Amino acid sequence: MTIGEVDIESVKRLSRDLITAIKDKTLVMTRGDIRYLVDVYYQLQEFRKAAYSQEGAADAQAEPKNLVEWMAQQLEILENQVRRALDAWTSTDPVSKWAKSIHGIGPVLSAGLSAHIDIERAPTVGHIWSFAGLNPKMVWEKGQKRPYNARLKVLCWKIGDSFVKQHNNPKCAYGRVYAERKALEVSRNDGGLLKEQAAATLEAKKITDKATRARYEEGRLPDGRIDLRARRYAVKLFLSHWHDVSYRERYGVAPPLPYPIAHLGHAHVIRAEDMK
C-alpha cells in the first residue's frame, strides 16, 4: 500500500529484528537510506495529523469514523517504528549520538543532519551554514539552481523551533542561547543599531503593508525578523558544534575556525563543551 511517496508495507518491515540488525551493524544503512527514512517519518507525521484532524471532524458531524480512526492509528504505529529505527541507527554513529544527547535534538533530527551533511565536503562550518540556507545574504537569479539544500534547511528550521519551544527549560542550553540572543537583538533594534539593515530592506523589497513599512522607515526591524535572527544564531552555533564533533571524529584534529572568527575577530570561540 502506498500513500504519496510512502510505501507502507516497506515501513512495516522495520520490525524488532530489523532494528536489532541496525544496532548490531549487521545491516549497513547508507546515508541515502537514512535520508529516505527521515523523509518517510515526516510524511507519516503529516498524514497522521491530517487523519486525526479528519477523525475529529467526523466525530463532530456524527459521521462514521472507524476507517479514519484506524488509518490514524496505523500511521502513528508506522511513524513510531521509523523513529525507533532512526534511534537505533543514531546510537551506532558517534556524531549522531552526540547530537542526540543535546536537549531538543531527537533521533530524527540527529539522523537527518548526518544523512544530509558530508563532513568531507565541509572543511569549515561556513560550508554547512551555506548548504543549509542560513546565509541571509545568499541570492540567486531566476532560472539558477538553488544554492542550498531545501530539506536540510527545513531540518534546521525544526531545530530552531525546538530550541524556541524549550528555551525556558534549564536543560536546553541552545534554547538559552536563543533567549539571550533575542534579548540582545531587541535591545540593538530598539537602540537603532539595525537601521542599516532596515534601510537595505526598504531599498531591496517592495513592502506594501503600512505597519511593516512604517517600522522599517523608523529604522527598526519587525519583531518577527528579530526572532528569526535569534533563532538563526542559536542554530548556527549548534551547527558549529556539530561540525566540530564531526570533524574531530573524521580527522582526529580540531577543525579550522570559521572565517569571521579566524580573520575578522568577530567573536570569541564557544566550544561544544562550554554548553552546559
Backbone bond lengths (Angstrom), bond angles and torsions (degrees), N, CA, C in turn:
res aa  C-N    CA-C-N  psi(-1)  N-CA   C-N-CA  omega(-1)  CA-C   N-CA-C  phi
1 M - - - 1.473 - - 1.524 109.24 -
2 T 1.327 117.30 133.39 1.451 120.87 -178.06 1.521 110.37 -123.08
3 I 1.332 116.10 133.53 1.462 122.00 174.69 1.519 106.21 -121.12
4 G 1.356 117.62 116.92 1.455 119.39 -175.88 1.522 108.85 60.37
5 E 1.326 116.27 -123.08 1.455 121.30 178.66 1.522 111.22 -101.05
6 V 1.328 117.43 8.49 1.455 121.31 -174.49 1.520 111.05 -99.91
7 D 1.324 117.33 120.19 1.448 123.40 176.42 1.529 107.95 -88.45
8 I 1.344 117.18 102.12 1.455 122.28 -174.57 1.522 111.69 -61.00
9 E 1.322 117.51 -41.66 1.464 120.18 -178.21 1.525 111.26 -64.00
10 S 1.322 117.36 -36.18 1.457 120.26 178.03 1.523 110.62 -64.84
11 V 1.319 116.18 -41.02 1.458 119.91 -179.51 1.521 111.03 -67.44
12 K 1.346 117.11 -34.53 1.463 120.88 179.92 1.530 111.71 -61.36
13 R 1.334 115.42 -26.03 1.455 118.56 -178.30 1.520 113.35 -74.84
14 L 1.354 116.58 -1.06 1.459 120.23 174.67 1.539 108.33 -78.57
15 S 1.313 114.38 68.98 1.459 122.08 -176.24 1.515 110.51 -85.67
16 R 1.330 114.50 -179.69 1.460 120.28 178.42 1.529 110.98 -59.97
17 D 1.328 117.85 -39.21 1.456 120.98 179.97 1.526 111.45 -64.69
18 L 1.335 115.83 -38.11 1.456 120.02 -179.61 1.524 110.38 -67.69
19 I 1.327 116.67 -42.66 1.460 120.73 179.30 1.525 110.40 -64.62
20 T 1.340 116.62 -37.54 1.464 120.64 175.53 1.527 110.60 -62.41
21 A 1.324 116.05 -40.18 1.463 120.80 178.92 1.523 111.10 -63.53
22 I 1.331 116.57 -36.99 1.466 120.71 177.73 1.525 109.70 -64.74
23 K 1.326 116.24 -46.06 1.467 120.64 -179.91 1.523 111.40 -62.87
24 D 1.320 116.30 -39.88 1.464 120.74 -178.19 1.531 112.88 -80.96
25 K 1.322 115.90 -5.81 1.468 123.00 -179.19 1.528 112.60 64.35
26 T 1.331 116.09 20.73 1.463 118.59 172.34 1.519 109.95 -79.41
27 L 1.325 115.86 -16.82 1.466 121.68 172.06 1.518 107.28 -113.06
28 V 1.317 116.81 115.99 1.457 121.59 -178.76 1.525 109.23 -89.86
29 M 1.330 115.94 121.39 1.463 121.57 179.82 1.521 108.51 -100.34
30 T 1.318 117.20 125.63 1.456 121.14 177.01 1.528 109.74 -82.01
31 R 1.332 115.68 167.21 1.466 119.42 177.11 1.524 110.06 -63.08
32 G 1.332 116.38 -32.65 1.462 120.05 176.03 1.511 111.84 -65.09
33 D 1.341 117.04 -39.41 1.466 120.80 177.35 1.527 110.55 -61.83
34 I 1.330 115.64 -42.80 1.460 120.01 -178.44 1.528 110.99 -67.30
35 R 1.326 116.29 -41.52 1.469 119.24 176.58 1.525 110.37 -58.47
36 Y 1.331 115.77 -42.95 1.462 120.06 179.64 1.528 110.83 -60.88
37 L 1.325 117.23 -46.24 1.461 120.43 -178.51 1.527 111.58 -65.10
38 V 1.331 116.90 -38.73 1.474 119.79 177.74 1.526 109.82 -62.90
39 D 1.339 116.65 -44.37 1.466 120.17 177.68 1.526 111.17 -61.97
40 V 1.343 116.35 -43.09 1.463 121.02 178.81 1.526 110.52 -60.74
41 Y 1.319 116.19 -42.83 1.469 120.38 -179.11 1.529 110.80 -57.51
42 Y 1.319 117.05 -48.98 1.471 119.29 -176.95 1.529 111.71 -71.59
43 Q 1.321 117.74 -31.12 1.463 119.45 174.82 1.529 110.41 -66.35
44 L 1.325 116.08 -45.76 1.465 120.14 177.84 1.523 110.73 -60.21
45 Q 1.321 116.18 -39.69 1.459 120.55 179.49 1.527 111.22 -60.16
46 E 1.324 115.79 -44.39 1.465 119.67 179.18 1.523 111.54 -66.95
47 F 1.349 117.03 -41.69 1.467 120.42 177.45 1.526 110.58 -61.62
48 R 1.340 115.45 -41.42 1.468 119.96 -178.78 1.523 111.13 -65.21
49 K 1.310 117.29 -43.32 1.469 120.76 178.46 1.524 110.48 -62.02
50 A 1.331 115.89 -42.28 1.466 120.14 179.68 1.525 110.80 -64.68
51 A 1.343 116.70 -39.13 1.465 120.57 -179.11 1.512 111.09 -66.80
52 Y 1.331 116.94 -43.43 1.462 120.23 178.77 1.529 111.07 -65.81
53 S 1.330 116.02 -35.19 1.460 120.15 177.13 1.527 110.10 -65.37
54 Q 1.335 115.71 -41.70 1.463 120.31 178.86 1.527 110.37 -67.41
55 E 1.345 116.04 -34.66 1.460 119.73 178.01 1.523 110.75 -62.93
56 G 1.345 115.87 -41.78 1.458 119.69 178.67 1.511 111.82 -64.48
57 A 1.346 116.60 -38.34 1.465 120.69 178.70 1.521 110.64 -66.30
58 A 1.323 116.48 -40.05 1.462 120.33 178.79 1.515 110.85 -64.60
59 D 1.314 116.65 -38.98 1.459 120.98 179.36 1.525 111.00 -64.95
60 A 1.336 115.68 -41.77 1.464 120.03 -179.27 1.522 111.53 -65.80
61 Q 1.337 116.50 -30.07 1.458 120.53 -178.66 1.529 112.41 -96.96
62 A 1.322 115.38 8.24 1.467 121.54 178.87 1.524 111.64 57.25
63 E 1.319 116.77 36.64 1.457 120.84 178.47 1.524 109.91 -98.62
64 P 1.326 118.89 157.38 1.476 120.82 176.18 1.517 109.84 -58.42
65 K 1.304 116.13 132.45 1.450 118.57 -176.83 1.530 112.37 -130.19
66 N 1.325 117.33 11.85 1.464 120.11 -177.44 1.525 112.32 -57.99
67 L 1.338 116.34 -45.44 1.460 120.15 -178.27 1.524 111.22 -66.05
68 V 1.325 116.37 -43.38 1.459 120.95 -179.39 1.529 110.26 -64.48
69 E 1.326 116.10 -42.12 1.459 120.53 178.87 1.529 110.93 -63.86
70 W 1.326 116.20 -42.41 1.464 120.45 179.00 1.530 110.67 -62.10
71 M 1.326 116.03 -44.74 1.464 120.12 -179.39 1.525 110.68 -62.34
72 A 1.331 116.99 -43.40 1.457 120.56 179.53 1.526 111.09 -60.63
73 Q 1.321 116.35 -41.29 1.456 120.85 179.97 1.522 111.63 -66.86
74 Q 1.345 116.37 -41.61 1.466 119.89 179.58 1.526 111.19 -65.11
75 L 1.317 116.20 -40.16 1.456 120.17 178.73 1.523 111.04 -64.45
76 E 1.321 116.31 -38.04 1.469 119.93 179.08 1.526 110.53 -66.95
77 I 1.333 116.68 -38.79 1.464 120.72 177.33 1.525 110.35 -62.22
78 L 1.331 116.19 -46.36 1.461 120.99 -179.92 1.532 111.28 -65.04
79 E 1.302 115.84 -39.76 1.465 120.86 178.04 1.536 110.36 -59.29
80 N 1.324 115.74 -45.25 1.466 120.59 178.99 1.525 111.84 -65.98
81 Q 1.351 116.67 -35.75 1.461 120.06 177.71 1.525 111.41 -62.94
82 V 1.327 115.73 -44.07 1.459 119.67 179.45 1.525 110.08 -64.54
83 R 1.320 116.17 -41.34 1.469 119.62 178.75 1.530 110.89 -61.93
84 R 1.325 117.03 -40.44 1.461 120.66 178.16 1.524 111.10 -63.68
85 A 1.323 116.70 -39.90 1.460 120.47 178.27 1.532 110.74 -63.73
86 L 1.324 116.80 -42.55 1.458 120.66 179.05 1.524 111.03 -69.34
87 D 1.313 116.50 -34.89 1.460 120.62 176.67 1.531 109.89 -63.48
88 A 1.331 116.10 -41.70 1.468 120.49 178.36 1.524 110.67 -63.55
89 W 1.338 116.47 -44.86 1.464 119.31 -178.16 1.518 112.13 -66.12
90 T 1.333 117.59 -42.77 1.465 120.16 -178.51 1.518 111.91 -65.31
91 S 1.324 117.12 -22.91 1.470 120.18 177.47 1.527 111.68 -74.88
92 T 1.333 117.33 -14.62 1.475 120.99 179.28 1.525 111.79 -97.65
93 D 1.321 117.04 -9.78 1.462 121.72 -176.72 1.532 108.85 -109.99
94 P 1.335 119.27 116.49 1.467 121.69 -174.31 1.522 114.86 -55.02
95 V 1.329 117.13 -42.40 1.459 120.02 -177.88 1.528 110.40 -69.01
96 S 1.337 116.28 -44.23 1.460 120.15 178.24 1.526 110.76 -64.56
97 K 1.315 116.24 -36.02 1.467 120.45 179.03 1.522 110.39 -64.65
98 W 1.349 115.96 -39.80 1.469 119.62 176.07 1.524 109.69 -62.85
99 A 1.336 116.52 -49.39 1.466 120.20 -178.02 1.519 110.65 -58.36
100 K 1.326 116.23 -40.00 1.464 121.24 -178.70 1.526 111.79 -66.63
101 S 1.332 116.77 -21.02 1.459 120.56 179.62 1.526 111.96 -77.49
102 I 1.341 116.83 -13.26 1.457 121.73 179.99 1.522 109.83 -79.66
103 H 1.313 116.40 128.42 1.463 120.41 -179.60 1.535 109.46 -62.79
104 G 1.325 115.55 123.68 1.462 121.26 -177.71 1.519 113.13 105.13
105 I 1.341 116.70 -9.98 1.471 121.10 179.07 1.527 108.18 -114.85
106 G 1.321 116.83 108.24 1.459 121.40 179.34 1.513 111.75 -92.67
107 P 1.319 117.46 -174.76 1.466 121.00 -177.08 1.520 114.69 -63.94
108 V 1.327 117.88 -31.53 1.466 119.67 -178.15 1.531 110.19 -70.94
109 L 1.316 117.40 -48.18 1.464 120.75 178.05 1.522 110.60 -63.86
110 S 1.314 116.00 -42.16 1.460 120.75 179.22 1.529 111.17 -60.36
111 A 1.328 116.18 -46.66 1.466 120.95 178.96 1.526 110.96 -63.90
112 G 1.318 116.39 -40.31 1.460 120.33 -179.35 1.516 112.71 -61.16
113 L 1.321 116.83 -40.89 1.462 120.19 178.93 1.527 110.96 -62.56
114 S 1.326 116.29 -47.89 1.462 119.82 -179.14 1.524 111.80 -66.56
115 A 1.322 117.20 -30.20 1.458 120.79 -179.23 1.523 112.30 -75.13
116 H 1.323 116.87 -32.38 1.463 120.32 -174.91 1.525 113.94 -95.33
117 I 1.326 117.91 -23.45 1.465 120.52 -175.18 1.525 110.39 -106.11
118 D 1.304 115.81 123.19 1.455 122.33 176.37 1.529 107.47 -101.61
119 I 1.323 116.94 108.53 1.466 120.32 -174.94 1.520 111.53 -61.20
120 E 1.328 118.43 -26.59 1.461 120.60 179.99 1.530 112.06 -70.94
121 R 1.321 116.10 -13.79 1.465 120.59 176.96 1.523 111.36 -108.01
122 A 1.331 115.84 11.43 1.467 120.92 -178.67 1.528 109.87 -132.91
123 P 1.337 118.06 74.81 1.461 120.34 -179.39 1.527 113.48 -62.73
124 T 1.320 117.41 -27.21 1.464 121.39 174.17 1.521 108.63 -130.15
125 V 1.320 115.74 162.41 1.464 119.03 -179.79 1.525 111.30 -67.01
126 G 1.338 116.48 -21.55 1.467 119.39 177.76 1.513 112.03 -59.15
127 H 1.335 116.89 -33.18 1.463 120.24 177.27 1.533 110.20 -64.44
128 I 1.318 117.00 -37.62 1.466 120.48 178.86 1.520 110.10 -69.96
129 W 1.330 117.04 -43.42 1.463 119.86 179.26 1.529 110.63 -57.10
130 S 1.323 116.36 -44.46 1.469 119.63 -179.95 1.522 111.23 -67.83
131 F 1.328 116.60 -43.11 1.460 121.26 -179.27 1.524 111.29 -62.61
132 A 1.337 116.43 -29.57 1.463 121.48 -179.82 1.529 112.47 -89.61
133 G 1.328 117.39 3.13 1.460 120.40 178.31 1.511 113.46 72.44
134 L 1.335 117.19 28.24 1.464 121.09 -177.17 1.523 112.71 -99.26
135 N 1.313 116.58 14.57 1.452 121.13 174.70 1.531 107.91 -99.13
136 P 1.340 118.34 103.34 1.471 120.36 -175.45 1.520 114.01 -64.59
137 K 1.334 117.51 -15.39 1.461 120.76 -179.75 1.525 112.30 -91.68
138 M 1.337 115.88 -1.15 1.457 119.96 -178.37 1.535 110.85 -67.97
139 V 1.317 116.43 129.20 1.473 121.32 177.84 1.524 109.01 -135.14
140 W 1.310 115.79 155.44 1.462 120.84 173.25 1.517 108.65 -150.97
141 E 1.314 114.03 148.67 1.454 120.46 -175.22 1.528 111.33 -79.52
142 K 1.318 115.21 158.89 1.446 121.34 177.67 1.529 109.78 -58.76
143 G 1.318 115.98 131.51 1.456 120.86 -179.29 1.512 113.39 93.49
144 Q 1.336 117.21 -14.77 1.458 120.98 177.80 1.527 110.36 -82.37
145 K 1.318 115.64 154.56 1.452 120.85 177.49 1.525 110.30 -69.25
146 R 1.315 116.09 137.56 1.461 121.12 178.75 1.531 109.01 -59.48
147 P 1.332 118.94 129.48 1.467 121.01 -173.68 1.519 115.05 -84.44
148 Y 1.305 117.84 15.21 1.467 120.20 177.41 1.518 109.97 -141.37
149 N 1.327 115.48 167.58 1.458 121.46 -179.52 1.526 109.12 -90.85
150 A 1.316 116.76 114.70 1.468 121.01 -174.15 1.524 112.25 -63.53
151 R 1.329 117.19 -39.52 1.462 119.60 -178.36 1.524 111.35 -69.39
152 L 1.334 116.92 -36.47 1.460 119.90 176.46 1.525 110.19 -67.65
153 K 1.319 116.68 -37.27 1.467 119.93 178.15 1.530 110.56 -62.54
154 V 1.324 116.79 -40.31 1.466 120.42 177.39 1.528 110.38 -63.91
155 L 1.330 116.83 -42.28 1.465 120.40 177.80 1.524 110.67 -59.40
156 C 1.327 116.34 -42.04 1.468 120.10 179.98 1.522 110.76 -67.27
157 W 1.336 116.71 -34.98 1.469 119.32 175.14 1.523 109.99 -63.14
158 K 1.326 117.18 -41.62 1.460 121.25 178.53 1.533 110.98 -64.57
159 I 1.327 116.44 -37.78 1.462 120.24 176.99 1.527 110.30 -63.00
160 G 1.341 116.43 -46.73 1.457 120.15 177.71 1.506 112.02 -60.75
161 D 1.327 116.50 -40.78 1.461 120.87 179.32 1.526 110.67 -63.46
162 S 1.320 116.58 -37.55 1.457 120.82 177.90 1.524 110.85 -64.94
163 F 1.326 116.90 -43.03 1.468 120.45 178.52 1.530 110.84 -62.48
164 V 1.330 116.59 -40.21 1.470 120.34 179.00 1.525 110.41 -62.86
165 K 1.323 116.51 -46.56 1.462 120.51 -178.64 1.526 112.06 -64.60
166 Q 1.336 116.54 -29.09 1.457 121.15 -176.00 1.532 113.12 -100.76
167 H 1.331 118.11 9.54 1.471 119.05 -169.31 1.524 114.05 -66.62
168 N 1.322 117.36 -18.59 1.466 119.79 177.03 1.520 112.66 -90.35
169 N 1.324 116.63 -4.85 1.453 120.79 179.52 1.533 108.79 -86.04
170 P 1.330 118.07 120.78 1.471 120.13 -177.57 1.522 113.73 -60.91
171 K 1.331 117.78 -18.12 1.463 120.99 179.15 1.525 112.21 -79.08
172 C 1.330 116.95 -16.47 1.469 120.67 -176.02 1.527 109.83 -94.28
173 A 1.328 115.95 91.86 1.465 120.80 -176.81 1.526 112.17 -63.49
174 Y 1.321 117.01 -38.95 1.471 119.71 -178.17 1.525 111.16 -77.42
175 G 1.317 116.76 -24.21 1.460 120.10 171.47 1.521 109.87 -65.96
176 R 1.324 115.69 -37.55 1.468 120.44 176.83 1.528 110.27 -66.89
177 V 1.335 116.35 -39.10 1.465 120.45 176.52 1.523 110.11 -59.62
178 Y 1.338 116.12 -44.44 1.468 120.45 178.43 1.524 110.96 -58.11
179 A 1.352 116.72 -48.30 1.464 120.83 -176.92 1.528 111.46 -63.21
180 E 1.324 116.45 -42.08 1.470 120.33 -179.86 1.521 110.81 -67.36
181 R 1.328 115.70 -39.78 1.464 119.30 179.96 1.528 111.25 -68.16
182 K 1.325 115.73 -37.44 1.466 118.05 179.69 1.526 110.50 -64.96
183 A 1.329 116.81 -40.77 1.461 119.87 177.90 1.530 110.41 -60.39
184 L 1.340 116.59 -40.11 1.457 120.84 178.40 1.524 110.93 -66.39
185 E 1.335 116.81 -43.51 1.463 120.79 -179.57 1.526 111.24 -64.18
186 V 1.316 117.00 -39.83 1.468 121.02 177.93 1.522 109.84 -62.57
187 S 1.335 116.28 -43.98 1.464 120.79 -179.96 1.533 110.90 -63.03
188 R 1.316 116.53 -44.33 1.465 120.65 179.72 1.522 111.12 -65.74
189 N 1.322 115.87 -39.48 1.464 120.68 -179.72 1.521 110.74 -65.51
190 D 1.334 115.94 -45.84 1.464 120.31 -179.53 1.526 111.40 -66.82
191 G 1.334 115.67 -26.87 1.466 119.78 179.80 1.517 113.60 -86.33
192 G 1.320 117.08 3.78 1.459 120.89 177.34 1.513 114.65 78.14
193 L 1.337 117.64 15.86 1.461 120.81 -177.30 1.533 112.99 -81.27
194 L 1.329 116.40 -7.22 1.466 119.74 179.68 1.527 111.73 -111.42
195 K 1.331 115.40 20.99 1.471 118.92 -176.03 1.530 112.24 -66.51
196 E 1.339 117.46 -29.43 1.462 119.15 178.09 1.527 110.86 -65.72
197 Q 1.338 116.33 -40.88 1.463 120.37 176.86 1.523 110.88 -64.62
198 A 1.324 116.11 -38.43 1.465 120.52 179.08 1.525 110.35 -64.73
199 A 1.334 116.64 -44.17 1.465 121.15 -179.98 1.523 110.71 -64.52
200 A 1.331 117.02 -40.23 1.462 121.06 179.89 1.520 111.03 -64.07
201 T 1.322 116.47 -36.53 1.461 120.81 178.93 1.526 110.53 -67.61
202 L 1.320 116.61 -42.53 1.464 120.66 178.61 1.529 111.12 -60.60
203 E 1.322 115.36 -36.44 1.460 119.52 -178.95 1.520 112.20 -75.15
204 A 1.336 116.88 -34.36 1.461 120.84 -173.77 1.522 113.70 -87.74
205 K 1.328 116.92 -26.34 1.464 119.88 -173.40 1.527 112.03 -124.02
206 K 1.309 114.59 149.87 1.456 120.88 175.55 1.525 108.22 -93.26
207 I 1.317 116.48 102.69 1.466 121.81 -176.45 1.520 108.60 -100.26
208 T 1.320 116.47 114.14 1.466 120.97 -175.70 1.525 112.91 -95.64
209 D 1.332 117.10 -24.40 1.467 118.97 179.49 1.531 108.92 -68.08
210 K 1.334 116.39 123.40 1.459 121.16 -172.94 1.528 112.43 -63.52
211 A 1.326 116.16 -43.97 1.468 119.45 -177.88 1.529 110.80 -65.20
212 T 1.326 116.00 -42.03 1.466 120.15 -179.84 1.521 110.49 -66.35
213 R 1.333 115.78 -43.32 1.463 119.43 -179.76 1.526 110.71 -63.83
214 A 1.319 116.64 -40.05 1.464 120.19 179.24 1.522 111.06 -61.92
215 R 1.340 115.15 -37.27 1.468 120.19 178.72 1.528 110.19 -62.33
216 Y 1.314 116.00 -44.75 1.464 119.55 179.48 1.532 110.97 -67.04
217 E 1.318 116.84 -38.66 1.456 120.54 -179.47 1.521 111.63 -66.38
218 E 1.330 116.52 -24.63 1.467 121.45 174.84 1.526 111.60 -75.46
219 G 1.323 115.52 -8.13 1.459 119.21 -178.66 1.510 113.22 87.09
220 R 1.323 116.25 22.33 1.470 120.12 -179.26 1.527 110.18 -128.68
221 L 1.328 115.58 153.86 1.458 121.28 177.97 1.518 109.89 -91.11
222 P 1.335 118.08 149.94 1.472 120.95 177.40 1.528 110.79 -62.73
223 D 1.328 115.95 157.33 1.467 121.42 -177.93 1.526 111.67 -58.10
224 G 1.344 116.39 -40.47 1.458 119.85 -178.58 1.518 111.97 -62.02
225 R 1.294 116.92 -37.49 1.468 120.37 -179.84 1.530 110.73 -71.42
226 I 1.325 115.89 -35.23 1.471 119.86 176.18 1.524 109.80 -62.57
227 D 1.318 116.35 -41.96 1.459 120.36 178.62 1.525 110.80 -63.21
228 L 1.319 117.14 -41.94 1.465 121.12 179.45 1.529 111.24 -63.25
229 R 1.310 116.89 -37.33 1.463 120.43 178.49 1.529 110.29 -63.07
230 A 1.329 116.15 -41.75 1.465 120.44 179.57 1.521 111.32 -68.15
231 R 1.323 116.72 -40.87 1.470 120.87 176.90 1.532 110.08 -60.68
232 R 1.322 115.35 -47.38 1.466 120.04 -177.12 1.533 110.44 -61.68
233 Y 1.321 116.79 -38.69 1.468 120.44 178.96 1.522 110.64 -61.20
234 A 1.329 117.00 -46.81 1.469 121.04 -178.74 1.524 111.30 -64.63
235 V 1.321 116.52 -42.62 1.465 120.25 -179.56 1.530 110.78 -66.74
236 K 1.324 117.70 -41.52 1.460 120.45 179.57 1.525 111.36 -65.05
237 L 1.332 117.05 -36.19 1.460 120.00 176.39 1.526 110.16 -65.09
238 F 1.332 115.98 -44.69 1.463 119.53 177.75 1.528 110.40 -59.89
239 L 1.327 117.46 -44.03 1.467 120.73 -179.75 1.528 111.40 -64.94
240 S 1.330 117.50 -32.56 1.460 119.45 177.34 1.521 110.10 -65.38
241 H 1.327 116.27 -35.71 1.465 120.08 177.53 1.531 110.99 -74.19
242 W 1.337 116.54 -36.84 1.470 120.00 174.91 1.531 109.48 -60.29
243 H 1.330 116.13 -44.09 1.466 120.68 179.15 1.524 110.80 -62.61
244 D 1.317 116.78 -42.07 1.461 121.16 179.89 1.532 111.04 -59.79
245 V 1.327 115.90 -48.09 1.465 120.78 -179.85 1.525 110.64 -64.36
246 S 1.327 116.88 -44.40 1.458 121.45 -178.20 1.529 111.70 -66.38
247 Y 1.322 116.60 -41.95 1.462 120.98 -179.20 1.526 111.12 -64.55
248 R 1.326 116.20 -43.48 1.465 120.44 178.74 1.523 110.83 -64.30
249 E 1.337 116.00 -38.83 1.460 120.34 179.30 1.522 110.58 -65.09
250 R 1.328 117.09 -37.68 1.469 120.95 -177.39 1.523 112.68 -80.68
251 Y 1.343 117.46 -42.98 1.460 120.35 -171.14 1.531 114.55 -111.85
252 G 1.330 116.50 -13.39 1.459 119.30 178.09 1.514 115.29 78.25
253 V 1.330 117.57 9.47 1.465 122.57 177.93 1.521 108.95 -136.57
254 A 1.339 115.04 165.76 1.468 119.38 178.16 1.524 110.21 -70.84
255 P 1.318 118.14 146.46 1.472 120.78 179.75 1.518 111.65 -76.71
256 P 1.338 117.41 162.17 1.473 120.61 174.26 1.530 109.31 -62.45
257 L 1.318 115.60 150.07 1.456 119.61 177.76 1.532 109.89 -72.79
258 P 1.337 117.43 150.53 1.470 119.88 174.04 1.527 110.17 -57.81
259 Y 1.318 116.73 148.16 1.465 121.75 -175.67 1.538 113.40 -53.60
260 P 1.345 119.63 -45.17 1.467 118.80 -178.42 1.524 112.89 -60.45
261 I 1.339 116.86 -31.62 1.459 120.35 -179.47 1.532 110.59 -83.27
262 A 1.332 115.51 -43.63 1.465 120.06 -175.72 1.528 112.66 -69.64
263 H 1.350 117.44 -35.69 1.457 120.14 -171.57 1.532 115.32 -117.57
264 L 1.316 117.10 -25.37 1.466 119.28 -174.85 1.518 113.97 -108.81
265 G 1.318 116.36 -7.57 1.464 119.89 178.50 1.514 114.14 63.07
266 H 1.333 116.51 34.66 1.464 119.77 -175.78 1.522 113.86 -72.05
267 A 1.316 117.02 -29.87 1.464 118.55 -175.47 1.522 109.57 -160.17
268 H 1.323 114.76 161.95 1.462 118.46 173.29 1.529 108.60 -85.51
269 V 1.314 115.77 162.11 1.459 120.71 -176.28 1.522 110.84 -80.60
270 I 1.326 115.92 129.50 1.467 121.81 172.70 1.522 106.45 -109.69
271 R 1.309 117.11 112.04 1.458 121.91 -177.71 1.527 111.32 -84.71
272 A 1.327 114.46 161.24 1.461 120.46 179.01 1.521 110.90 -58.73
273 E 1.341 116.19 -38.24 1.465 119.90 -177.51 1.524 112.41 -70.51
274 D 1.347 116.96 -13.02 1.455 120.01 177.13 1.524 112.52 -80.28
275 M 1.324 116.74 -13.63 1.466 121.24 -175.82 1.516 110.54 -85.85
276 K 1.313 115.65 92.66 1.472 121.56 -179.69 1.502 110.02 -129.66
